[in-house]
């Protein structure tokens, strides 16, 4: 899977968030989008995810020589971000099962195994509304990382996680994401220390 942006830009009213962004992301590699808070990292990630239209330039997804149409991009992308909420009336198990009806989970692990891996086996049937913020973040990471999608987008992935949560995050990346195209939006070195290439959003103002 390849994502190619050509002279891409996004603006709100007259203010450019980023512009003249030309870059090719390749499957099996990991990238970090860096920059201060409010600099446009999340905007660029949402544009890559297909949830926000570009104001200028274009983006192309391709699988080998086959181009992927805009309406089918979602099948290949999973994302975890602070602004994406979970369904709090569901239990962790119900939420992941519901999510899997739209995007299959990795065939190498069962739903019960996923719950155990992220350390929520004792609360698997408890409504998410009663979870701590860190537990909710573990669910967000699980639905993204365990999705059977070749592109993984992570926006501030360790939000609300403690040291144990950071360790779990790195364990999940190491064990389940080796063949994925990973893009991390962050200014936290511990969230992106495994990334092979870093892109400063400030260079595209």
C-alpha positions in Angstrom: 0.0 0.0 0.0 1.2 3.5 -0.9 -0.1 6.9 -0.1 1.1 9.7 -2.4 0.4 13.4 -1.6 1.2 15.9 -4.3 1.3 19.6 -3.6 -1.3 19.1 -0.9 -2.6 21.9 1.2 -5.4 22.6 3.6 -6.7 26.0 4.7 -9.5 27.3 6.9 -10.8 30.6 5.6 -7.6 32.4 4.5 -5.2 30.7 6.8 -3.2 27.8 5.4 -2.7 25.0 7.9 -0.2 23.3 5.6 0.6 23.7 1.9 2.9 22.4 -0.9 3.1 19.0 0.9 4.5 16.4 -1.4 5.4 13.0 0.0 5.0 9.3 -0.5 4.3 7.0 2.4 5.1 3.3 1.8 3.7 0.1 3.4 6.0 -1.6 5.9 7.5 1.8 7.0 6.7 4.1 10.0 6.5 7.8 9.9 6.1 10.6 12.4 4.4 14.0 11.8 5.9 16.4 14.3 5.3 20.0 15.4 4.1 22.1 18.3 0.5 21.9 19.5 -1.9 23.6 17.1 0.6 23.5 14.2 -1.6 21.3 12.0 -0.4 17.7 12.7 -3.9 16.4 13.3 -5.3 18.2 10.2 -2.7 16.6 8.0 -3.5 13.1 9.5 -7.2 13.6 9.0 -6.6 14.6 5.4 -4.6 11.4 4.9 -7.4 9.4 6.6 -9.8 10.7 4.0 -12.0 12.4 6.7 -11.1 15.9 5.6 -10.9 17.2 2.0 -7.8 19.0 0.8 -8.0 22.6 -0.3 -5.2 22.1 -2.8 -3.3 19.3 -4.4 -4.3 15.7 -4.3 -3.9 12.4 -2.5 -3.7 9.0 -4.1 -3.9 5.5 -2.5 -2.6 2.5 -4.4 -2.1 -1.1 -3.8 0.7 -2.1 -6.2 -0.4 -0.9 -9.6 -4.1 -0.8 -8.5 -5.4 2.6 -7.5 -7.9 2.7 -4.7 -11.0 4.8 -5.2 -11.9 7.5 -2.6 -15.0 5.7 -1.4 -13.0 2.6 -0.6 -10.1 4.1 1.3 -11.8 3.5 4.6 -11.4 -0.3 4.1 -7.6 0.0 4.3 -7.3 2.6 7.1 -7.6 2.3 10.9 -7.1 5.3 13.2 -6.9 6.1 16.9 -7.2 9.7 18.1 -8.3 11.6 21.2 -11.2 13.2 19.3 -12.6 9.9 18.2 -15.0 8.6 20.9 -15.9 5.1 21.9 -19.6 4.0 22.5 -19.7 4.2 26.2 -23.0 2.3 26.6 -21.2 -0.8 25.3 -18.8 -3.1 27.1 -15.2 -3.4 25.8 -16.1 -6.7 24.2 -19.3 -5.4 22.6 -17.5 -2.4 21.2 -14.7 -4.4 19.6 -17.3 -6.9 18.2 -19.4 -4.0 16.9 -16.3 -2.5 15.3 -15.4 -5.8 13.7 -18.7 -5.8 11.8 -17.4 -2.8 9.8 -13.7 -3.7 9.6 -12.5 -7.3 10.4 -10.0 -7.8 13.2 -6.7 -9.6 12.6 -7.3 -13.3 12.1 -4.3 -14.2 14.2 -6.0 -13.2 17.5 -9.5 -13.8 19.0 -11.6 -11.2 20.6 -11.0 -12.6 24.1 -7.2 -12.7 23.4 -7.3 -9.0 22.4 -9.1 -8.1 25.6 -6.5 -10.0 27.6 -3.6 -8.5 25.7 -4.7 -4.9 26.5 -5.2 -5.9 30.2 -9.0 -5.5 30.4 -10.1 -9.1 30.8 -11.5 -8.4 34.3 -13.7 -5.6 33.0 -14.5 -7.0 29.6 -18.3 -7.0 30.3 -18.4 -3.6 32.1 -19.8 -0.6 30.3 -17.1 1.7 28.9 -18.7 4.7 30.6 -17.2 3.4 33.9 -13.7 3.0 32.5 -10.9 5.4 33.4 -9.5 7.6 30.7 -6.5 5.3 30.4 -8.7 2.2 29.9 -10.7 4.0 27.2 -7.4 4.8 25.4 -6.5 1.1 25.5 -9.8 0.3 23.7 -9.1 3.0 21.1 -5.7 1.6 20.4 -7.1 -1.9 20.3 -9.7 -1.1 17.7 -7.1 0.5 15.5 -4.1 -1.8 15.9 -6.1 -5.0 15.7 -8.1 -4.0 12.7 -7.1 -6.0 9.6 -6.1 -2.8 7.7 -2.7 -2.1 6.1 -2.6 1.6 7.1 -2.5 2.6 10.8 -2.9 6.3 11.7 -2.2 7.3 15.3 -2.8 10.8 16.7 -1.2 11.3 20.1 -1.7 7.6 20.8 -0.6 7.5 24.4 -3.0 10.2 25.6 -4.1 9.4 29.2 -1.7 6.4 29.4 0.7 5.8 32.3 4.1 4.1 32.1 2.5 0.7 31.8 0.3 2.0 29.0 3.2 3.3 27.1 4.9 -0.1 27.4 1.7 -1.8 26.1 1.6 0.6 23.2 5.1 -0.3 22.1 4.4 -4.0 22.6 1.4 -3.7 20.3 3.3 -1.9 17.7 6.2 -4.4 17.8 4.0 -7.5 17.8 1.1 -6.6 15.4 2.2 -3.8 13.1 5.4 -4.9 11.4 3.8 -5.1 7.9 1.7 -2.0 8.2 2.2 1.6 7.0 2.2 3.6 10.3 1.9 7.3 10.6 2.1 8.9 14.1 1.1 12.5 14.8 2.8 13.6 17.9 5.3 15.9 19.7 6.0 13.2 22.3 9.3 11.4 21.5 8.1 8.3 23.4 5.2 7.9 21.0 7.2 8.0 17.9 10.7 6.7 18.8 10.3 3.7 16.5 9.4 5.8 13.5 12.0 5.5 10.6 11.3 9.0 9.2 10.1 12.2 10.8 8.3 15.0 9.0 8.0 18.5 10.5 4.7 20.1 9.7 6.4 23.5 10.2 8.3 22.9 6.9 5.0 23.1 5.0 3.6 26.4 6.2 
